[in-house]
Amino acid sequence: MNKPRVWPFLLTLTFFSAPAQAWVPALDEPAARMVIDGVYGRRDAVATYLTVDLNVKAGQFVAGKEAVRVFDGGEGCLTDWLMAPLDFTRGSRPATVTVSGQADQLAYQAAEARDRFRNLSAAEALGPELATARLSAGQLRVDINVRGLPSERARGAYQVRLKGTDGKLIAPRRASYVNDFKEEAGSWSGTLVYYFEPLGAGLKATDRTELLLRTEADTACAYSVPLDLGSFL
């Protein structure tokens, strides 16, 4: 389970039949069927995650000029990043941010069943055996692939928050890592994982929000990455 998007986990107690694109905090049968049918090729696949590409090419973020904003520390923080994205003396750099929930993890389960020449029904997918292997209802998973950490330990120095509709900063319920951390040319890269409960803090399943982050660097720089929860299931 190692990639810039990811993995088996679930999200919040608001029940509705998923529209074409809207984050599903708790899977119901129509949403589960849409995901499974997409994996099995019975319909077009539905987006089950959002990835923001923060790699820099020709002085701009691949995801677009509005992909990152300065939250703290002044515009020089962003200018330094764009002018020297691989200069890690100023701190590590996020390469991608990926947001996902229960639907994405169901897509993995469906792909695994398909590859084993099995059929997975929506009823089976919502049963306790598979449901307990996904995220808890109400949780949103955020994966941040980073490059240029000075040490493996420094990955714990990242600070990450979601911004609520009232401006309140939402801390993650827990944090983890993917087992992809490696050292190369004197610096470390890998994927940080954070679990949030945004609905409990007032965000809705179709809201736009911001992911705020500070790297391990001892600077005032903090960044905002806009996220659209309505762009994936």
Phi, psi and chi 1 to 4 in degrees:
 res  aa     phi    psi   chi1   chi2   chi3   chi4
   1 MET       -   77.1  -68.9 -171.0 -174.9      -
   2 ASN  -144.5  113.0  173.2    2.5      -      -
   3 LYS  -175.4  172.0   53.4  178.0  177.0  119.6
   4 PRO   -79.4    0.2   17.6  -19.8      -      -
   5 ARG  -119.0 -169.0   50.8  168.9  -69.7 -162.0
   6 VAL   172.3  169.6   38.4      -      -      -
   7 TRP   173.6  178.4  -66.0  -80.5      -      -
   8 PRO   -71.0  106.3  -24.1   29.6      -      -
   9 PHE  -166.4  160.3  -61.3   52.7      -      -
  10 LEU  -117.9 -179.0  -56.5 -178.4      -      -
  11 LEU  -153.2  170.2  -42.1  153.6      -      -
  12 THR   -50.3  161.7  -49.0      -      -      -
  13 LEU   -83.8   71.5  -64.8  172.5      -      -
  14 THR  -132.3  116.6  -58.9      -      -      -
  15 PHE  -101.1  126.6  -63.9   94.5      -      -
  16 PHE  -162.5  155.8   57.2   95.9      -      -
  17 SER   -78.1  125.7  -65.3      -      -      -
  18 ALA   -63.5  128.9      -      -      -      -
  19 PRO   -71.4 -175.3   17.8  -21.7      -      -
  20 ALA   -52.7  -44.9      -      -      -      -
  21 GLN  -141.3  113.0  -66.7  -62.7  -21.6      -
  22 ALA  -169.9  131.4      -      -      -      -
  23 TRP   -52.9  136.0  167.3   49.3      -      -
  24 VAL  -106.3  100.7  179.9      -      -      -
  25 PRO   -65.6  -32.9  -22.3   35.0      -      -
  26 ALA  -139.6  119.6      -      -      -      -
  27 LEU   -63.3  136.0  -77.6  167.6      -      -
  28 ASP  -116.0  179.6   58.0   12.2      -      -
  29 GLU   -65.3  -43.4 -172.1  169.1  -12.1      -
  30 PRO   -61.4  -41.4  -25.1   35.2      -      -
  31 ALA   -66.9  -42.3      -      -      -      -
  32 ALA   -62.0  -40.3      -      -      -      -
  33 ARG   -66.1  -39.7 -172.6  176.6  -63.9  112.3
  34 MET   -59.9  -45.5  -77.2 -156.4  -44.3      -
  35 VAL   -64.2  -48.9  172.7      -      -      -
  36 ILE   -63.7  -46.0  -65.9  169.0      -      -
  37 ASP   -61.9  -34.0  -75.0   -8.0      -      -
  38 GLY   -65.8  -42.2      -      -      -      -
  39 VAL   -65.5  -38.8  170.2      -      -      -
  40 TYR   -84.2   -0.2  -82.9   82.6      -      -
  41 GLY    80.5   16.6      -      -      -      -
  42 ARG   -82.7  -14.5  -57.4  180.0 -171.4  118.6
  43 ARG  -155.0  172.2   56.4  157.4  -67.5  154.7
  44 ASP   -62.0  140.6  -70.3  -18.5      -      -
  45 ALA   -64.2  144.0      -      -      -      -
  46 VAL   -99.2  149.9  -66.9      -      -      -
  47 ALA   -71.7  123.0      -      -      -      -
  48 THR  -113.9    8.2   58.2      -      -      -
  49 TYR  -159.4  161.8   64.2   95.7      -      -
  50 LEU  -122.7  125.5  166.8   66.7      -      -
  51 THR  -116.9  129.6  -67.3      -      -      -
  52 VAL  -107.3  116.4 -177.1      -      -      -
  53 ASP   -86.0  110.9 -169.7  -21.2      -      -
  54 LEU  -101.9   14.2  -58.5 -177.9      -      -
  55 ASN   -66.1  153.1  -72.7  -73.0      -      -
  56 VAL  -111.6  127.8  175.6      -      -      -
  57 LYS  -132.9  131.4  -68.8 -174.3  178.3  178.8
  58 ALA    52.8   38.2      -      -      -      -
  59 GLY    79.0   10.1      -      -      -      -
  60 GLN  -136.0  153.8  -66.4  -66.0  -24.6      -
  61 PHE   -69.2  140.6  -66.5  109.1      -      -
  62 VAL   -57.4  -36.1  172.2      -      -      -
  63 ALA   -75.8   -5.0      -      -      -      -
  64 GLY   116.9  162.7      -      -      -      -
  65 LYS   -66.6  -22.0   61.9 -175.8  -60.4 -176.7
  66 GLU   -96.1   10.7  -63.6  -60.6  -39.5      -
  67 ALA   -67.2  -28.9      -      -      -      -
  68 VAL  -136.1  136.0  179.4      -      -      -
  69 ARG  -122.9  159.7  -57.3  165.4 -174.7  162.2
  70 VAL   -82.1  127.2  173.9      -      -      -
  71 PHE   -98.9  -33.5 -178.3   75.7      -      -
  72 ASP  -155.9  149.5 -168.6   16.2      -      -
  73 GLY   101.9   -9.2      -      -      -      -
  74 GLY    94.8  161.1      -      -      -      -
  75 GLU   -64.0  -21.7  -70.6  -60.2  -38.4      -
  76 GLY   -60.5  -27.4      -      -      -      -
  77 CYS   -60.5  -44.5  -63.2      -      -      -
  78 LEU   -74.8  -37.7 -165.4   56.5      -      -
  79 THR   -61.2  -44.2  -58.8      -      -      -
  80 ASP   -60.2  -42.0  -72.6  -14.7      -      -
  81 TRP   -62.1  -47.7 -173.9  -12.3      -      -
  82 LEU   -70.9  -34.1  -68.9  171.7      -      -
  83 MET   -78.7  -31.0  -69.7 -177.2   61.6      -
  84 ALA  -140.9   68.4      -      -      -      -
  85 PRO   -64.8  -20.5   23.5  -34.3      -      -
  86 LEU  -105.9    9.7  -59.7 -179.4      -      -
  87 ASP   -90.8   95.4  179.6    1.3      -      -
  88 PHE   -87.0    7.5  -57.6  128.9      -      -
  89 THR   -68.4  -18.9   60.0      -      -      -
  90 ARG   -93.0    4.0  -63.5  179.8  173.5   91.8
  91 GLY   116.4  164.0      -      -      -      -
  92 SER   -69.4  167.1   63.4      -      -      -
  93 ARG  -127.6  133.0  -57.9  -62.6 -170.9 -166.7
  94 PRO   -67.8  134.8  -17.7   31.1      -      -
  95 ALA   -98.2  -38.9      -      -      -      -
  96 THR  -146.0  150.6   58.8      -      -      -
  97 VAL  -122.4  126.7  170.7      -      -      -
  98 THR  -125.7  131.4  -61.7      -      -      -
  99 VAL  -117.4  132.9 -172.2      -      -      -
 100 SER  -153.7  170.1   62.9      -      -      -
 101 GLY  -145.5 -150.2      -      -      -      -
 102 GLN   -59.0  -40.7  -69.3 -174.6    1.7      -
 103 ALA   -61.1  -39.0      -      -      -      -
 104 ASP   -65.9  -38.7 -167.8   48.3      -      -
 105 GLN   -72.2  -31.9  -62.9 -179.0  -19.8      -
 106 LEU   -65.3  -37.0  172.8   56.6      -      -
 107 ALA   -59.6  -37.8      -      -      -      -
 108 TYR   -65.4  -43.2  -83.4   94.9      -      -
 109 GLN   -64.1  -40.2  -67.3  171.5  -31.0      -
 110 ALA   -66.3  -41.0      -      -      -      -
 111 ALA   -63.7  -38.6      -      -      -      -
 112 GLU   -65.2  -42.9 -177.3  178.2   29.3      -
 113 ALA   -63.8  -44.0      -      -      -      -
 114 ARG   -60.5  -43.8  178.0 -158.1   61.4 -160.3
 115 ASP   -68.5  -21.1  -66.5  -14.5      -      -
 116 ARG   -92.4   11.3  -67.6 -178.3  176.4  179.5
 117 PHE    62.8   39.3 -157.5   60.0      -      -
 118 ARG  -117.4  154.5  -66.7 -178.0   53.3 -113.5
 119 ASN   -98.7  134.9 -173.9   61.9      -      -
 120 LEU  -112.4  119.3  178.0   65.2      -      -
 121 SER   -89.1  160.4   68.1      -      -      -
 122 ALA   -62.9  -37.9      -      -      -      -
 123 ALA   -62.9  -42.8      -      -      -      -
 124 GLU   -65.5  -39.8 -177.9 -176.0   -0.9      -
 125 ALA   -62.5  -33.5      -      -      -      -
 126 LEU   -87.7   -2.6  -64.2  174.5      -      -
 127 GLY   -70.1  165.1      -      -      -      -
 128 PRO   -62.5  -32.8   19.8  -31.7      -      -
 129 GLU   -63.4  -47.8 -178.5  176.6   -6.9      -
 130 LEU   -81.8  -33.8  -68.7 -178.1      -      -
 131 ALA   -62.6  -38.9      -      -      -      -
 132 THR   -71.8  -12.9   54.4      -      -      -
 133 ALA   -90.5    0.5      -      -      -      -
 134 ARG  -109.1 -179.2  -61.1 -169.9  -63.2  -99.4
 135 LEU   -59.5  150.0  -79.5  173.4      -      -
 136 SER   -66.8  149.2  -61.5      -      -      -
 137 ALA   -57.6  137.4      -      -      -      -
 138 GLY    93.6    0.0      -      -      -      -
 139 GLN  -106.3  146.8  -71.5 -169.6  -16.6      -
 140 LEU  -121.5  133.2 -171.4   70.0      -      -
 141 ARG  -102.0  132.5  176.4  170.1  175.6  153.4
 142 VAL  -122.5  121.6  176.3      -      -      -
 143 ASP  -109.3  129.2  -65.5   81.1      -      -
 144 ILE  -121.6  111.8  -54.3  175.7      -      -
 145 ASN   -85.2  123.3 -177.6 -101.1      -      -
 146 VAL  -120.4  153.6  -57.7      -      -      -
 147 ARG  -132.3  145.6  -66.5 -177.2  -53.5 -150.0
 148 GLY    92.7   17.9      -      -      -      -
 149 LEU   -66.5  138.9  -74.3  164.9      -      -
 150 PRO   -71.9  -19.8   25.8  -34.5      -      -
 151 SER  -157.5  163.7   66.1      -      -      -
 152 GLU   -66.0  -36.0 -172.1  174.5   24.4      -
 153 ARG   -62.4  -31.7  179.9  173.1 -179.5  171.7
 154 ALA   -64.3  -15.1      -      -      -      -
 155 ARG   -62.5  -26.6   62.4 -170.2 -176.8  178.6
 156 GLY   -74.5   -8.1      -      -      -      -
 157 ALA   -86.9   -9.1      -      -      -      -
 158 TYR   -63.2  141.5 -100.6   65.9      -      -
 159 GLN  -117.3  127.5  -61.9 -178.5   54.6      -
 160 VAL  -134.4  136.4  178.9      -      -      -
 161 ARG  -141.8  155.4  -61.5  -70.5 -172.7  -89.0
 162 LEU  -100.6  150.0  -79.7 -178.6      -      -
 163 LYS  -100.8  120.9 -168.7  173.5 -176.4 -179.5
 164 GLY   -75.2  169.8      -      -      -      -
 165 THR   -64.5  -26.1   53.0      -      -      -
 166 ASP   -94.6   10.5   58.9   -4.2      -      -
 167 GLY    87.7   -6.9      -      -      -      -
 168 LYS   -65.6  139.4 -179.8 -179.4  178.7 -178.9
 169 LEU   -90.3  128.0  -58.1 -171.7      -      -
 170 ILE  -101.7  116.6  -53.9  167.0      -      -
 171 ALA   -80.3  151.2      -      -      -      -
 172 PRO   -67.7  147.9   23.2  -31.6      -      -
 173 ARG   -70.4  -33.8  -65.2  -70.7  -64.4 -176.8
 174 ARG  -159.1  165.2   62.2 -171.6  177.9   98.0
 175 ALA  -133.4  153.7      -      -      -      -
 176 SER  -153.2 -171.2 -174.7      -      -      -
 177 TYR  -140.0  153.2  -47.2  103.1      -      -
 178 VAL   -86.8  151.8  178.4      -      -      -
 179 ASN   -82.1   41.6   62.6   -9.5      -      -
 180 ASP  -110.2    9.0   61.6  -13.4      -      -
 181 PHE   -69.9  134.0  -86.7   87.3      -      -
 182 LYS  -149.8  155.3   60.9 -177.9  179.6 -179.3
 183 GLU  -100.7  136.5 -176.6 -179.9   15.2      -
 184 GLU  -151.3  125.8 -167.3  170.6   36.4      -
 185 ALA    55.2   36.7      -      -      -      -
 186 GLY    86.3    1.2      -      -      -      -
 187 SER  -134.1  165.2   64.9      -      -      -
 188 TRP  -110.4  147.3  -71.9   77.9      -      -
 189 SER  -137.5  155.9   63.3      -      -      -
 190 GLY   166.4 -169.3      -      -      -      -
 191 THR  -119.3  124.4  -54.7      -      -      -
 192 LEU   -91.7  145.2  -46.8  172.6      -      -
 193 VAL  -128.9  131.8 -175.4      -      -      -
 194 TYR  -130.5  142.7  -58.8   90.5      -      -
 195 TYR  -117.8  123.3  -58.6   93.6      -      -
 196 PHE  -116.0  159.5  -67.9   90.1      -      -
 197 GLU  -123.2   77.1  -65.5 -179.0   -7.6      -
 198 PRO   -70.4  -33.0   23.7  -32.9      -      -
 199 LEU   -65.8  -34.9  -62.1 -170.2      -      -
 200 GLY   -66.2  -17.5      -      -      -      -
 201 ALA  -102.8   11.3      -      -      -      -
 202 GLY   101.4  -10.1      -      -      -      -
 203 LEU   -74.5  145.9  -74.8  171.3      -      -
 204 LYS  -103.2  164.2  -62.4 -179.4  178.0   61.8
 205 ALA   -67.2  -14.8      -      -      -      -
 206 THR  -113.1    9.6   56.1      -      -      -
 207 ASP   -73.0  159.1  -82.6  -12.0      -      -
 208 ARG   -97.2  139.9  -66.0  176.6 -178.3  -90.2
 209 THR  -140.2 -173.8 -177.2      -      -      -
 210 GLU  -132.1  138.0  -61.3  173.1   45.6      -
 211 LEU   -95.4  121.0 -178.2   73.9      -      -
 212 LEU  -103.8  136.8  -51.6  177.6      -      -
 213 LEU  -146.8  146.3   61.7   87.2      -      -
 214 ARG  -120.5  136.5  -66.2 -177.3 -174.1  -87.3
 215 THR   -80.3 -173.6   72.9      -      -      -
 216 GLU   -74.6  -10.1   83.3  -65.0  -19.5      -
 217 ALA   -65.8  144.6      -      -      -      -
 218 ASP   -84.6   70.3 -177.6   14.1      -      -
 219 THR  -138.8  171.3   72.4      -      -      -
 220 ALA   -82.4   -6.0      -      -      -      -
 221 CYS   -65.1  128.7  -65.5      -      -      -
 222 ALA  -140.0  148.7      -      -      -      -
 223 TYR  -125.8  154.8  -53.3   95.3      -      -
 224 SER  -120.7  128.0  166.7      -      -      -
 225 VAL  -114.8  108.8  179.5      -      -      -
 226 PRO   -63.7  138.8  -22.2   34.3      -      -
 227 LEU  -131.0  139.1  -58.2  174.0      -      -
 228 ASP  -111.2  104.0 -177.4    1.3      -      -
 229 LEU   -68.8  -14.9  -60.6 -176.6      -      -
 230 GLY   -87.2    7.7      -      -      -      -
 231 SER   -99.5    2.7   64.9      -      -      -
 232 PHE  -154.6  162.4   61.9   96.1      -      -
 233 LEU   -81.4      -  -72.1 -176.5      -      -
